[in-house]
């Protein structure tokens, strides 16, 4: 049996150590890759955060605040930057909709399936965790824009603000093939080789783990889509120039074709509905600081 249901203590410790090593290695590789090879995306992100790209309509109302956010959802997680303008009152609209503001942002994150499970091959010494039948890594860049409806405005540091938030997004998924460490026996010496994962060719008991996630990155393809979201947002701040918010809501992203995460085509998804939670930290512009 390749994967034991009851794992001995020693093997469990080795598995935990391998899993921690894999996570640390992946995070380190991600940071290094973004720093060295994705500077253009970082520059674009900062331009949006500073309001230099006015298409989202934030600058038209005057900048209220901008900052960073982290989102967790059913199909992954992402990090990004956001900005929103000052509230604009309109006497032609009902009272409930009087206080509204435009918001915009861009995020970068991982698009994954909840069915992904890490396993480890106990038969091969030094094996790392890998995911059976998962043949593609998928990241997603997602520009977003929309409206905030202020139900209860925070007027001081001790108050809690409440908003309704809605918007649209233009997600761009980038999928590239997963590479694995495949055991290659030889007469004089044996070891692992880096190959593109194909479950039809590669036996699970010969797999020593997933290799660097950046391998095969150039062989990926972009898959565009469209999405939307609705959420409740709670806003507070400990200091005059800081604002925090927690958003809980529902979002969906639909792509022009299925995202090829799995070898079995029937398991791949085209529509990704999600319940999400987003924490944001930002800076309030000087003209909008609370007393």
C-alpha positions in Angstrom: 0.0 0.0 0.0 1.5 3.3 -1.1 -0.1 5.7 1.3 -0.6 4.4 4.8 -3.7 5.4 6.7 -2.0 4.8 10.0 1.3 6.6 9.9 4.0 5.7 12.5 5.3 8.4 14.7 8.7 8.6 13.1 7.3 8.7 9.6 4.7 11.3 10.7 7.5 13.5 12.0 9.4 13.1 8.7 6.1 13.9 6.8 5.6 17.1 8.9 9.2 18.2 8.4 8.9 17.6 4.6 5.6 19.5 4.5 7.1 22.5 6.4 10.2 22.4 4.1 8.0 22.3 1.1 5.9 25.3 2.3 9.0 27.4 3.2 10.7 26.5 -0.1 7.6 27.5 -2.1 7.1 30.8 -0.2 10.8 31.6 -0.6 10.7 30.8 -4.3 7.6 32.8 -4.8 9.1 35.9 -3.2 12.3 35.5 -5.2 10.4 35.0 -8.5 8.1 38.0 -7.9 11.1 40.2 -6.9 13.3 39.3 -9.8 10.9 38.5 -12.7 7.6 40.3 -12.0 8.7 43.8 -11.4 6.4 45.1 -14.1 3.4 43.8 -12.3 4.6 45.4 -9.0 5.1 48.7 -10.7 1.5 48.5 -12.2 0.1 47.7 -8.8 1.8 50.7 -7.2 0.5 53.0 -10.1 -3.1 51.8 -9.4 -2.6 52.3 -5.7 -1.5 55.9 -6.2 -4.4 56.7 -8.4 -2.4 57.3 -11.6 -4.7 55.0 -13.6 -8.0 56.9 -13.4 -10.2 54.5 -15.3 -11.6 53.1 -12.0 -13.2 56.5 -11.3 -11.6 56.8 -7.8 -9.7 60.0 -8.6 -12.8 61.7 -9.9 -14.3 61.9 -6.4 -11.0 62.7 -4.6 -9.0 60.1 -2.8 -10.4 59.0 0.5 -8.0 56.1 1.4 -5.8 53.5 0.0 -4.0 50.4 1.3 -3.4 46.6 1.2 -5.8 43.7 1.6 -5.7 39.9 2.1 -8.6 37.7 1.0 -9.4 34.1 1.8 -12.0 32.2 -0.3 -13.2 28.7 -1.2 -10.9 28.5 -4.2 -7.8 30.1 -2.9 -6.4 33.3 -1.5 -5.0 36.5 -2.8 -3.3 39.8 -1.8 -3.7 43.2 -3.4 -4.0 46.9 -3.2 -7.2 49.0 -3.1 -8.3 52.6 -3.1 -11.7 54.4 -2.8 -12.9 57.9 -3.3 -14.9 60.3 -1.1 -18.6 59.8 -0.7 -20.6 61.8 -3.2 -24.1 62.9 -2.2 -26.9 63.2 -4.7 -30.3 64.8 -3.9 -31.9 63.0 -6.8 -31.5 59.6 -5.2 -33.3 58.0 -2.2 -31.8 58.8 1.2 -30.4 55.3 1.6 -28.2 55.7 -1.5 -27.1 59.2 -0.8 -23.6 58.3 0.5 -21.8 56.3 -2.1 -18.2 56.1 -3.2 -16.3 54.4 -6.0 -13.6 51.9 -5.2 -11.0 50.0 -7.2 -8.0 47.7 -6.8 -6.0 44.8 -8.2 -5.0 41.5 -6.6 -2.7 38.6 -7.2 -3.5 35.2 -5.8 -3.8 31.4 -6.2 -6.7 29.7 -7.8 -7.0 26.2 -6.4 -9.6 23.4 -6.0 -10.8 22.4 -2.5 -10.3 18.8 -3.6 -6.5 19.1 -3.7 -4.9 16.9 -1.1 -1.2 16.6 -0.3 0.2 13.1 -0.2 3.7 11.7 0.3 5.4 8.6 -1.0 6.9 6.7 2.0 8.7 4.2 -0.3 11.2 6.8 -1.6 13.7 8.3 0.9 13.6 12.1 0.9 10.3 12.4 -0.8 8.3 15.7 -0.7 4.5 16.2 -0.6 2.7 16.3 -4.0 -0.9 16.4 -5.2 -2.2 13.4 -7.2 -3.6 14.1 -10.6 -3.1 17.9 -10.3 -1.4 18.8 -13.5 -1.4 22.7 -13.5 -0.5 25.5 -11.2 -2.9 28.5 -11.5 -2.5 32.1 -10.4 -5.0 34.9 -11.0 -4.5 38.6 -11.6 -7.8 40.4 -10.9 -8.5 44.1 -11.5 -11.7 45.2 -9.6 -13.9 48.2 -9.4 -17.3 49.1 -8.0 -19.4 51.1 -5.5 -19.6 51.5 -1.7 -22.9 52.3 -0.2 -22.3 53.9 3.3 -25.1 52.8 5.6 -23.4 54.0 8.8 -20.4 56.3 8.6 -17.6 56.1 11.1 -17.2 59.6 12.5 -14.6 59.0 15.2 -12.0 56.5 16.3 -14.4 54.9 18.7 -17.2 54.2 16.2 -17.8 51.3 13.7 -18.8 52.0 10.2 -21.0 49.8 8.1 -21.1 49.6 4.3 -22.6 47.6 1.5 -20.1 46.8 -1.3 -20.6 45.7 -4.9 -18.4 45.5 -7.9 -17.2 43.8 -11.0 -13.8 42.2 -11.8 -11.9 41.1 -14.9 -9.9 38.0 -13.7 -7.0 36.7 -15.7 -6.0 33.2 -14.8 -2.5 31.9 -15.8 -2.1 28.1 -15.7 1.2 26.3 -16.3 2.2 22.6 -16.0 3.2 21.0 -12.8 6.6 19.5 -12.7 7.5 16.6 -10.4 10.6 14.7 -9.1 10.4 11.3 -10.8 12.5 8.4 -9.6 14.8 7.2 -12.4 16.6 3.9 -11.6 20.0 3.3 -13.3 22.6 0.5 -13.2 25.4 2.7 -11.8 23.4 5.5 -10.1 19.8 6.4 -9.6 18.0 9.5 -8.5 15.2 12.0 -9.3 14.7 13.8 -12.6 12.5 16.8 -13.2 9.6 16.1 -15.6 6.3 17.5 -16.5 3.6 15.6 -14.6 1.5 13.2 -16.7 -0.6 10.7 -14.5 -0.9 8.4 -17.5 2.9 8.0 -17.7 4.1 8.5 -14.2 3.4 5.9 -11.5 2.5 7.3 -8.0 5.1 5.0 -6.3 7.9 6.6 -8.4 7.0 10.2 -7.6 9.3 11.9 -5.1 7.3 15.1 -4.8 6.6 18.3 -6.6 9.6 20.2 -8.0 9.9 24.0 -8.0 6.6 25.7 -8.8 8.4 28.0 -11.3 9.4 25.1 -13.5 7.4 25.2 -16.7 6.1 28.8 -16.0 6.9 29.9 -19.5 4.7 27.2 -20.9 1.6 28.6 -19.3 -1.5 30.2 -20.9 -3.7 33.1 -20.0 -7.4 32.4 -19.6 -9.5 35.6 -19.3 -12.9 35.9 -17.5 -15.4 38.1 -15.8 -16.6 38.2 -12.2 -18.6 40.1 -9.6 -19.1 40.4 -5.9 -21.4 41.6 -3.2 -20.4 42.1 0.5 -21.0 43.7 3.8 -18.0 45.7 5.1 -17.2 46.8 8.6 -14.7 49.7 9.1 -12.9 50.9 12.1 -9.6 52.7 13.0 -7.4 53.0 16.0 -5.6 56.1 14.8 -6.6 59.2 12.9 -4.7 58.2 9.7 -5.4 54.4 9.8 -8.5 52.5 8.6 -9.2 48.8 9.0 -12.1 46.9 7.4 -13.5 43.4 7.3 -15.6 42.4 4.3 -17.7 39.2 4.2 -19.5 38.3 1.0 -20.1 36.3 -2.1 -18.2 36.4 -5.4 -18.0 34.5 -8.6 -15.6 34.3 -11.5 -16.4 32.8 -14.9 -13.7 32.1 -17.5 -14.0 31.6 -21.2 -13.0 27.9 -20.7 -12.3 25.4 -18.0 -9.2 25.9 -15.8 -7.0 22.9 -16.5 -6.0 22.1 -12.9 -6.8 18.3 -13.1 -5.8 15.6 -15.5 -9.4 14.4 -15.5 -11.1 17.0 -17.7 -14.5 16.3 -16.0 -13.1 17.6 -12.7 -12.0 21.0 -14.0 -14.2 24.1 -13.4 -15.1 27.1 -15.5 -17.2 28.9 -12.9 -15.8 29.6 -9.4 -18.5 30.7 -6.9 -17.0 31.5 -3.5 -17.8 32.8 0.0 -15.0 35.1 1.0 -13.6 37.2 3.8 -11.3 40.2 3.2 -9.2 42.1 5.7 -7.9 45.5 4.6 -5.5 48.0 6.1 -5.2 51.4 4.7 -4.2 55.1 5.1 -6.8 57.9 5.2 -6.0 61.0 3.2 -5.2 64.1 5.3 -8.4 65.9 4.4 -10.5 62.9 5.6 -8.8 62.1 8.9 -11.1 61.5 11.9 -11.0 63.6 15.0 
